[in-house]
Structure formats: C-alpha cells, structure tokens
Amino acid sequence: MEFAPSPENPWDAASATDRPESPTVLTVAVYPDRTVVRAFDVLTGGQVNEAALGNPLYRG
C-alpha cells in the first residue's frame, strides 16, 4: 500500500509520507479459553506479531 505525496508539493519525492516496509494481514483464532490474533507479512508469509487474550469467564 502506498501513500500519496504531500498535497502542497506533489512533485517533491521527499515530501511523501512514510510507507510501511510490507503490508500485513491479521488472522483471528477464537478458542473457548482465549482469542489469538496474529499478524503475517503479505510478501514473505512470515509471522510478524502475535497477541493472545484470555477469556476470564472460561471454566474449563
């Protein structure tokens, strides 16, 4: 995903906003005791980050 250059001076390459290195996609896995969210790099397929949130109401 690319971002547009600055509207004040669209021909100045240095005025462009920062672009991410590579786009990511999020996956969400829901289990009875927790929810896990993972971020993957779209271009390489490698996992970038993972976050897990426990379910306090789970009585397993």
N, CA, C and O atoms as a Maestro MAE file, in Angstrom:
{
 s_m_m2io_version
 :::
 2.0.0
}

f_m_ct {
 s_m_title
 :::
 protein
 m_atom[240] {
  # First column is atom index #
  i_m_mmod_type
  r_m_x_coord
  r_m_y_coord
  r_m_z_coord
  i_m_residue_number
  s_m_chain_name
  s_m_pdb_residue_name
  s_m_pdb_atom_name
  i_m_atomic_number
  :::
  1 25 0.850 -1.164 0.000 1 A "MET " " N  " 7
  2 3 0.000 0.000 0.000 1 A "MET " " CA " 6
  3 2 0.893 1.223 0.000 1 A "MET " " C  " 6
  4 15 1.781 1.347 0.843 1 A "MET " " O  " 8
  5 25 0.669 2.111 -0.923 2 A "GLU " " N  " 7
  6 3 1.459 3.336 -0.989 2 A "GLU " " CA " 6
  7 2 0.604 4.524 -0.587 2 A "GLU " " C  " 6
  8 15 -0.606 4.557 -0.809 2 A "GLU " " O  " 8
  9 25 1.263 5.480 0.000 3 A "PHE " " N  " 7
  10 3 0.588 6.703 0.410 3 A "PHE " " CA " 6
  11 2 0.956 7.813 -0.560 3 A "PHE " " C  " 6
  12 15 2.048 7.822 -1.130 3 A "PHE " " O  " 8
  13 25 0.054 8.727 -0.735 4 A "ALA " " N  " 7
  14 3 0.255 9.806 -1.693 4 A "ALA " " CA " 6
  15 2 1.272 10.815 -1.193 4 A "ALA " " C  " 6
  16 15 1.476 10.945 0.014 4 A "ALA " " O  " 8
  17 25 1.913 11.532 -2.111 5 A "PRO " " N  " 7
  18 3 2.817 12.602 -1.705 5 A "PRO " " CA " 6
  19 2 2.048 13.763 -1.070 5 A "PRO " " C  " 6
  20 15 0.818 13.807 -1.093 5 A "PRO " " O  " 8
  21 25 2.781 14.659 -0.529 6 A "SER " " N  " 7
  22 3 2.184 15.813 0.129 6 A "SER " " CA " 6
  23 2 1.359 16.624 -0.865 6 A "SER " " C  " 6
  24 15 1.830 16.892 -1.970 6 A "SER " " O  " 8
  25 25 0.131 17.025 -0.497 7 A "PRO " " N  " 7
  26 3 -0.687 17.809 -1.432 7 A "PRO " " CA " 6
  27 2 -0.123 19.202 -1.709 7 A "PRO " " C  " 6
  28 15 -0.453 19.802 -2.732 7 A "PRO " " O  " 8
  29 25 0.722 19.728 -0.817 8 A "GLU " " N  " 7
  30 3 1.300 21.058 -1.035 8 A "GLU " " CA " 6
  31 2 2.291 21.049 -2.191 8 A "GLU " " C  " 6
  32 15 2.346 22.001 -2.970 8 A "GLU " " O  " 8
  33 25 3.079 19.976 -2.308 9 A "ASN " " N  " 7
  34 3 4.073 19.890 -3.373 9 A "ASN " " CA " 6
  35 2 4.143 18.433 -3.842 9 A "ASN " " C  " 6
  36 15 5.016 17.691 -3.393 9 A "ASN " " O  " 8
  37 25 3.247 18.013 -4.728 10 A "PRO " " N  " 7
  38 3 3.194 16.610 -5.123 10 A "PRO " " CA " 6
  39 2 4.402 16.130 -5.923 10 A "PRO " " C  " 6
  40 15 4.599 14.924 -6.067 10 A "PRO " " O  " 8
  41 25 5.222 17.059 -6.450 11 A "TRP " " N  " 7
  42 3 6.378 16.645 -7.236 11 A "TRP " " CA " 6
  43 2 7.618 16.446 -6.391 11 A "TRP " " C  " 6
  44 15 8.643 15.998 -6.905 11 A "TRP " " O  " 8
  45 25 7.554 16.765 -5.115 12 A "ASP " " N  " 7
  46 3 8.706 16.609 -4.227 12 A "ASP " " CA " 6
  47 2 8.677 15.220 -3.608 12 A "ASP " " C  " 6
  48 15 7.823 14.923 -2.772 12 A "ASP " " O  " 8
  49 25 9.611 14.372 -4.017 13 A "ALA " " N  " 7
  50 3 9.648 12.995 -3.513 13 A "ALA " " CA " 6
  51 2 9.916 12.947 -2.013 13 A "ALA " " C  " 6
  52 15 9.466 12.021 -1.338 13 A "ALA " " O  " 8
  53 25 10.636 13.920 -1.486 14 A "ALA " " N  " 7
  54 3 10.963 13.931 -0.064 14 A "ALA " " CA " 6
  55 2 9.748 14.271 0.789 14 A "ALA " " C  " 6
  56 15 9.774 14.061 2.002 14 A "ALA " " O  " 8
  57 25 8.681 14.793 0.181 15 A "SER " " N  " 7
  58 3 7.501 15.170 0.949 15 A "SER " " CA " 6
  59 2 6.522 14.009 1.109 15 A "SER " " C  " 6
  60 15 5.506 14.158 1.787 15 A "SER " " O  " 8
  61 25 6.801 12.869 0.507 16 A "ALA " " N  " 7
  62 3 5.893 11.729 0.612 16 A "ALA " " CA " 6
  63 2 5.854 11.213 2.043 16 A "ALA " " C  " 6
  64 15 6.851 11.250 2.764 16 A "ALA " " O  " 8
  65 25 4.693 10.738 2.431 17 A "THR " " N  " 7
  66 3 4.574 10.186 3.778 17 A "THR " " CA " 6
  67 2 5.312 8.853 3.849 17 A "THR " " C  " 6
  68 15 5.587 8.228 2.825 17 A "THR " " O  " 8
  69 25 5.625 8.431 5.056 18 A "ASP " " N  " 7
  70 3 6.321 7.156 5.243 18 A "ASP " " CA " 6
  71 2 5.450 6.006 4.771 18 A "ASP " " C  " 6
  72 15 4.241 5.983 5.003 18 A "ASP " " O  " 8
  73 25 6.089 5.050 4.102 19 A "ARG " " N  " 7
  74 3 5.393 3.865 3.646 19 A "ARG " " CA " 6
  75 2 5.842 2.683 4.492 19 A "ARG " " C  " 6
  76 15 7.015 2.605 4.856 19 A "ARG " " O  " 8
  77 25 4.941 1.764 4.812 20 A "PRO " " N  " 7
  78 3 5.360 0.576 5.544 20 A "PRO " " CA " 6
  79 2 6.274 -0.288 4.689 20 A "PRO " " C  " 6
  80 15 6.221 -0.238 3.460 20 A "PRO " " O  " 8
  81 25 7.107 -1.075 5.343 21 A "GLU " " N  " 7
  82 3 8.020 -1.957 4.611 21 A "GLU " " CA " 6
  83 2 7.241 -2.969 3.778 21 A "GLU " " C  " 6
  84 15 7.579 -3.220 2.621 21 A "GLU " " O  " 8
  85 25 6.215 -3.539 4.358 22 A "SER " " N  " 7
  86 3 5.411 -4.529 3.668 22 A "SER " " CA " 6
  87 2 4.037 -4.562 4.327 22 A "SER " " C  " 6
  88 15 3.939 -4.405 5.544 22 A "SER " " O  " 8
  89 25 2.986 -4.761 3.558 23 A "PRO " " N  " 7
  90 3 1.659 -4.830 4.178 23 A "PRO " " CA " 6
  91 2 1.501 -6.098 5.002 23 A "PRO " " C  " 6
  92 15 2.161 -7.103 4.739 23 A "PRO " " O  " 8
  93 25 0.637 -6.049 5.988 24 A "THR " " N  " 7
  94 3 0.385 -7.217 6.827 24 A "THR " " CA " 6
  95 2 -1.089 -7.580 6.770 24 A "THR " " C  " 6
  96 15 -1.939 -6.765 6.411 24 A "THR " " O  " 8
  97 25 -1.363 -8.802 7.128 25 A "VAL " " N  " 7
  98 3 -2.736 -9.286 7.228 25 A "VAL " " CA " 6
  99 2 -2.905 -9.881 8.620 25 A "VAL " " C  " 6
  100 15 -1.987 -10.509 9.149 25 A "VAL " " O  " 8
  101 25 -4.084 -9.682 9.215 26 A "LEU " " N  " 7
  102 3 -4.368 -10.199 10.547 26 A "LEU " " CA " 6
  103 2 -5.251 -11.434 10.447 26 A "LEU " " C  " 6
  104 15 -6.165 -11.498 9.625 26 A "LEU " " O  " 8
  105 25 -4.963 -12.418 11.302 27 A "THR " " N  " 7
  106 3 -5.835 -13.582 11.441 27 A "THR " " CA " 6
  107 2 -6.306 -13.629 12.886 27 A "THR " " C  " 6
  108 15 -5.568 -13.257 13.798 27 A "THR " " O  " 8
  109 25 -7.533 -14.087 13.093 28 A "VAL " " N  " 7
  110 3 -8.107 -14.180 14.428 28 A "VAL " " CA " 6
  111 2 -8.553 -15.624 14.643 28 A "VAL " " C  " 6
  112 15 -9.330 -16.167 13.858 28 A "VAL " " O  " 8
  113 25 -8.058 -16.233 15.705 29 A "ALA " " N  " 7
  114 3 -8.469 -17.581 16.078 29 A "ALA " " CA " 6
  115 2 -9.152 -17.498 17.437 29 A "ALA " " C  " 6
  116 15 -8.563 -17.016 18.405 29 A "ALA " " O  " 8
  117 25 -10.399 -17.968 17.508 30 A "VAL " " N  " 7
  118 3 -11.169 -17.900 18.744 30 A "VAL " " CA " 6
  119 2 -11.297 -19.303 19.324 30 A "VAL " " C  " 6
  120 15 -11.826 -20.207 18.677 30 A "VAL " " O  " 8
  121 25 -10.809 -19.473 20.548 31 A "TYR " " N  " 7
  122 3 -10.895 -20.710 21.298 31 A "TYR " " CA " 6
  123 2 -11.763 -20.457 22.527 31 A "TYR " " C  " 6
  124 15 -11.973 -19.299 22.890 31 A "TYR " " O  " 8
  125 25 -12.277 -21.505 23.180 32 A "PRO " " N  " 7
  126 3 -13.111 -21.269 24.356 32 A "PRO " " CA " 6
  127 2 -12.395 -20.506 25.473 32 A "PRO " " C  " 6
  128 15 -13.020 -19.717 26.181 32 A "PRO " " O  " 8
  129 25 -11.101 -20.734 25.633 33 A "ASP " " N  " 7
  130 3 -10.372 -20.103 26.741 33 A "ASP " " CA " 6
  131 2 -9.578 -18.869 26.362 33 A "ASP " " C  " 6
  132 15 -9.104 -18.153 27.244 33 A "ASP " " O  " 8
  133 25 -9.418 -18.598 25.065 34 A "ARG " " N  " 7
  134 3 -8.617 -17.442 24.648 34 A "ARG " " CA " 6
  135 2 -8.919 -17.073 23.202 34 A "ARG " " C  " 6
  136 15 -9.508 -17.856 22.457 34 A "ARG " " O  " 8
  137 25 -8.504 -15.865 22.815 35 A "THR " " N  " 7
  138 3 -8.553 -15.393 21.433 35 A "THR " " CA " 6
  139 2 -7.134 -15.013 21.040 35 A "THR " " C  " 6
  140 15 -6.454 -14.298 21.776 35 A "THR " " O  " 8
  141 25 -6.689 -15.481 19.895 36 A "VAL " " N  " 7
  142 3 -5.324 -15.234 19.436 36 A "VAL " " CA " 6
  143 2 -5.392 -14.460 18.119 36 A "VAL " " C  " 6
  144 15 -6.069 -14.870 17.177 36 A "VAL " " O  " 8
  145 25 -4.675 -13.330 18.073 37 A "VAL " " N  " 7
  146 3 -4.589 -12.514 16.859 37 A "VAL " " CA " 6
  147 2 -3.143 -12.557 16.383 37 A "VAL " " C  " 6
  148 15 -2.217 -12.283 17.146 37 A "VAL " " O  " 8
  149 25 -2.963 -12.904 15.114 38 A "ARG " " N  " 7
  150 3 -1.620 -12.993 14.547 38 A "ARG " " CA " 6
  151 2 -1.526 -12.078 13.335 38 A "ARG " " C  " 6
  152 15 -2.481 -11.944 12.569 38 A "ARG " " O  " 8
  153 25 -0.363 -11.447 13.169 39 A "ALA " " N  " 7
  154 3 -0.092 -10.606 12.002 39 A "ALA " " CA " 6
  155 2 0.952 -11.307 11.140 39 A "ALA " " C  " 6
  156 15 1.979 -11.764 11.642 39 A "ALA " " O  " 8
  157 25 0.682 -11.385 9.842 40 A "PHE " " N  " 7
  158 3 1.597 -12.015 8.907 40 A "PHE " " CA " 6
  159 2 1.992 -11.026 7.828 40 A "PHE " " C  " 6
  160 15 1.173 -10.223 7.380 40 A "PHE " " O  " 8
  161 25 3.259 -11.085 7.408 41 A "ASP " " N  " 7
  162 3 3.764 -10.275 6.314 41 A "ASP " " CA " 6
  163 2 3.204 -10.832 5.013 41 A "ASP " " C  " 6
  164 15 3.338 -12.026 4.745 41 A "ASP " " O  " 8
  165 25 2.578 -9.983 4.200 42 A "VAL " " N  " 7
  166 3 1.939 -10.434 2.966 42 A "VAL " " CA " 6
  167 2 2.962 -10.908 1.936 42 A "VAL " " C  " 6
  168 15 2.713 -11.883 1.226 42 A "VAL " " O  " 8
  169 25 4.082 -10.248 1.848 43 A "LEU " " N  " 7
  170 3 5.057 -10.588 0.808 43 A "LEU " " CA " 6
  171 2 5.868 -11.833 1.134 43 A "LEU " " C  " 6
  172 15 6.151 -12.630 0.240 43 A "LEU " " O  " 8
  173 25 6.249 -12.019 2.402 44 A "THR " " N  " 7
  174 3 7.082 -13.167 2.759 44 A "THR " " CA " 6
  175 2 6.291 -14.301 3.381 44 A "THR " " C  " 6
  176 15 6.745 -15.445 3.364 44 A "THR " " O  " 8
  177 25 5.116 -14.014 3.933 45 A "GLY " " N  " 7
  178 3 4.327 -15.039 4.600 45 A "GLY " " CA " 6
  179 2 4.767 -15.310 6.025 45 A "GLY " " C  " 6
  180 15 4.174 -16.147 6.706 45 A "GLY " " O  " 8
  181 25 5.798 -14.615 6.488 46 A "GLY " " N  " 7
  182 3 6.302 -14.831 7.849 46 A "GLY " " CA " 6
  183 2 5.432 -14.143 8.889 46 A "GLY " " C  " 6
  184 15 4.808 -13.114 8.628 46 A "GLY " " O  " 8
  185 25 5.408 -14.741 10.073 47 A "GLN " " N  " 7
  186 3 4.638 -14.153 11.167 47 A "GLN " " CA " 6
  187 2 5.377 -12.959 11.745 47 A "GLN " " C  " 6
  188 15 6.569 -13.042 12.040 47 A "GLN " " O  " 8
  189 25 4.666 -11.844 11.907 48 A "VAL " " N  " 7
  190 3 5.256 -10.611 12.405 48 A "VAL " " CA " 6
  191 2 5.026 -10.461 13.895 48 A "VAL " " C  " 6
  192 15 5.942 -10.112 14.640 48 A "VAL " " O  " 8
  193 25 3.789 -10.728 14.335 49 A "ASN " " N  " 7
  194 3 3.435 -10.491 15.724 49 A "ASN " " CA " 6
  195 2 2.285 -11.406 16.114 49 A "ASN " " C  " 6
  196 15 1.555 -11.913 15.261 49 A "ASN " " O  " 8
  197 25 2.134 -11.611 17.445 50 A "GLU " " N  " 7
  198 3 1.032 -12.416 17.955 50 A "GLU " " CA " 6
  199 2 0.582 -11.846 19.288 50 A "GLU " " C  " 6
  200 15 1.404 -11.461 20.119 50 A "GLU " " O  " 8
  201 25 -0.725 -11.795 19.486 51 A "ALA " " N  " 7
  202 3 -1.277 -11.336 20.757 51 A "ALA " " CA " 6
  203 2 -2.372 -12.311 21.168 51 A "ALA " " C  " 6
  204 15 -3.198 -12.711 20.348 51 A "ALA " " O  " 8
  205 25 -2.373 -12.694 22.450 52 A "ALA " " N  " 7
  206 3 -3.392 -13.600 22.970 52 A "ALA " " CA " 6
  207 2 -4.123 -12.926 24.123 52 A "ALA " " C  " 6
  208 15 -3.507 -12.283 24.973 52 A "ALA " " O  " 8
  209 25 -5.430 -13.081 24.141 53 A "LEU " " N  " 7
  210 3 -6.256 -12.507 25.186 53 A "LEU " " CA " 6
  211 2 -7.065 -13.641 25.812 53 A "LEU " " C  " 6
  212 15 -7.836 -14.313 25.127 53 A "LEU " " O  " 8
  213 25 -6.886 -13.850 27.113 54 A "GLY " " N  " 7
  214 3 -7.599 -14.920 27.797 54 A "GLY " " CA " 6
  215 2 -9.041 -14.548 28.062 54 A "GLY " " C  " 6
  216 15 -9.383 -13.372 28.187 54 A "GLY " " O  " 8
  217 25 -9.889 -15.574 28.148 55 A "ASN " " N  " 7
  218 3 -11.300 -15.391 28.444 55 A "ASN " " CA " 6
  219 2 -11.506 -15.599 29.946 55 A "ASN " " C  " 6
  220 15 -11.403 -16.732 30.414 55 A "ASN " " O  " 8
  221 25 -11.792 -14.550 30.713 56 A "PRO " " N  " 7
  222 3 -11.929 -14.711 32.166 56 A "PRO " " CA " 6
  223 2 -13.176 -15.487 32.576 56 A "PRO " " C  " 6
  224 15 -13.265 -15.923 33.724 56 A "PRO " " O  " 8
  225 25 -14.134 -15.673 31.682 57 A "LEU " " N  " 7
  226 3 -15.359 -16.390 32.009 57 A "LEU " " CA " 6
  227 2 -15.258 -17.888 31.724 57 A "LEU " " C  " 6
  228 15 -16.182 -18.641 32.033 57 A "LEU " " O  " 8
  229 25 -14.140 -18.324 31.137 58 A "TYR " " N  " 7
  230 3 -13.979 -19.741 30.798 58 A "TYR " " CA " 6
  231 2 -13.772 -20.563 32.065 58 A "TYR " " C  " 6
  232 15 -12.924 -20.231 32.894 58 A "TYR " " O  " 8
  233 25 -14.542 -21.629 32.212 59 A "ARG " " N  " 7
  234 3 -14.446 -22.525 33.373 59 A "ARG " " CA " 6
  235 2 -14.168 -23.941 32.879 59 A "ARG " " C  " 6
  236 15 -15.044 -24.804 32.937 59 A "ARG " " O  " 8
  237 25 -12.949 -24.180 32.394 60 A "GLY " " N  " 7
  238 3 -12.634 -25.471 31.795 60 A "GLY " " CA " 6
  239 2 -11.891 -26.391 32.608 60 A "GLY " " C  " 6
  240 15 -11.589 -27.500 32.168 60 A "GLY " " O  " 8
  :::
 }
 m_bond[239] {
  # First column is bond index #
  i_m_from
  i_m_to
  i_m_order
  :::
  1 1 2 1
  2 2 3 1
  3 3 4 2
  4 3 5 1
  5 5 6 1
  6 6 7 1
  7 7 8 2
  8 7 9 1
  9 9 10 1
  10 10 11 1
  11 11 12 2
  12 11 13 1
  13 13 14 1
  14 14 15 1
  15 15 16 2
  16 15 17 1
  17 17 18 1
  18 18 19 1
  19 19 20 2
  20 19 21 1
  21 21 22 1
  22 22 23 1
  23 23 24 2
  24 23 25 1
  25 25 26 1
  26 26 27 1
  27 27 28 2
  28 27 29 1
  29 29 30 1
  30 30 31 1
  31 31 32 2
  32 31 33 1
  33 33 34 1
  34 34 35 1
  35 35 36 2
  36 35 37 1
  37 37 38 1
  38 38 39 1
  39 39 40 2
  40 39 41 1
  41 41 42 1
  42 42 43 1
  43 43 44 2
  44 43 45 1
  45 45 46 1
  46 46 47 1
  47 47 48 2
  48 47 49 1
  49 49 50 1
  50 50 51 1
  51 51 52 2
  52 51 53 1
  53 53 54 1
  54 54 55 1
  55 55 56 2
  56 55 57 1
  57 57 58 1
  58 58 59 1
  59 59 60 2
  60 59 61 1
  61 61 62 1
  62 62 63 1
  63 63 64 2
  64 63 65 1
  65 65 66 1
  66 66 67 1
  67 67 68 2
  68 67 69 1
  69 69 70 1
  70 70 71 1
  71 71 72 2
  72 71 73 1
  73 73 74 1
  74 74 75 1
  75 75 76 2
  76 75 77 1
  77 77 78 1
  78 78 79 1
  79 79 80 2
  80 79 81 1
  81 81 82 1
  82 82 83 1
  83 83 84 2
  84 83 85 1
  85 85 86 1
  86 86 87 1
  87 87 88 2
  88 87 89 1
  89 89 90 1
  90 90 91 1
  91 91 92 2
  92 91 93 1
  93 93 94 1
  94 94 95 1
  95 95 96 2
  96 95 97 1
  97 97 98 1
  98 98 99 1
  99 99 100 2
  100 99 101 1
  101 101 102 1
  102 102 103 1
  103 103 104 2
  104 103 105 1
  105 105 106 1
  106 106 107 1
  107 107 108 2
  108 107 109 1
  109 109 110 1
  110 110 111 1
  111 111 112 2
  112 111 113 1
  113 113 114 1
  114 114 115 1
  115 115 116 2
  116 115 117 1
  117 117 118 1
  118 118 119 1
  119 119 120 2
  120 119 121 1
  121 121 122 1
  122 122 123 1
  123 123 124 2
  124 123 125 1
  125 125 126 1
  126 126 127 1
  127 127 128 2
  128 127 129 1
  129 129 130 1
  130 130 131 1
  131 131 132 2
  132 131 133 1
  133 133 134 1
  134 134 135 1
  135 135 136 2
  136 135 137 1
  137 137 138 1
  138 138 139 1
  139 139 140 2
  140 139 141 1
  141 141 142 1
  142 142 143 1
  143 143 144 2
  144 143 145 1
  145 145 146 1
  146 146 147 1
  147 147 148 2
  148 147 149 1
  149 149 150 1
  150 150 151 1
  151 151 152 2
  152 151 153 1
  153 153 154 1
  154 154 155 1
  155 155 156 2
  156 155 157 1
  157 157 158 1
  158 158 159 1
  159 159 160 2
  160 159 161 1
  161 161 162 1
  162 162 163 1
  163 163 164 2
  164 163 165 1
  165 165 166 1
  166 166 167 1
  167 167 168 2
  168 167 169 1
  169 169 170 1
  170 170 171 1
  171 171 172 2
  172 171 173 1
  173 173 174 1
  174 174 175 1
  175 175 176 2
  176 175 177 1
  177 177 178 1
  178 178 179 1
  179 179 180 2
  180 179 181 1
  181 181 182 1
  182 182 183 1
  183 183 184 2
  184 183 185 1
  185 185 186 1
  186 186 187 1
  187 187 188 2
  188 187 189 1
  189 189 190 1
  190 190 191 1
  191 191 192 2
  192 191 193 1
  193 193 194 1
  194 194 195 1
  195 195 196 2
  196 195 197 1
  197 197 198 1
  198 198 199 1
  199 199 200 2
  200 199 201 1
  201 201 202 1
  202 202 203 1
  203 203 204 2
  204 203 205 1
  205 205 206 1
  206 206 207 1
  207 207 208 2
  208 207 209 1
  209 209 210 1
  210 210 211 1
  211 211 212 2
  212 211 213 1
  213 213 214 1
  214 214 215 1
  215 215 216 2
  216 215 217 1
  217 217 218 1
  218 218 219 1
  219 219 220 2
  220 219 221 1
  221 221 222 1
  222 222 223 1
  223 223 224 2
  224 223 225 1
  225 225 226 1
  226 226 227 1
  227 227 228 2
  228 227 229 1
  229 229 230 1
  230 230 231 1
  231 231 232 2
  232 231 233 1
  233 233 234 1
  234 234 235 1
  235 235 236 2
  236 235 237 1
  237 237 238 1
  238 238 239 1
  239 239 240 2
  :::
 }
}
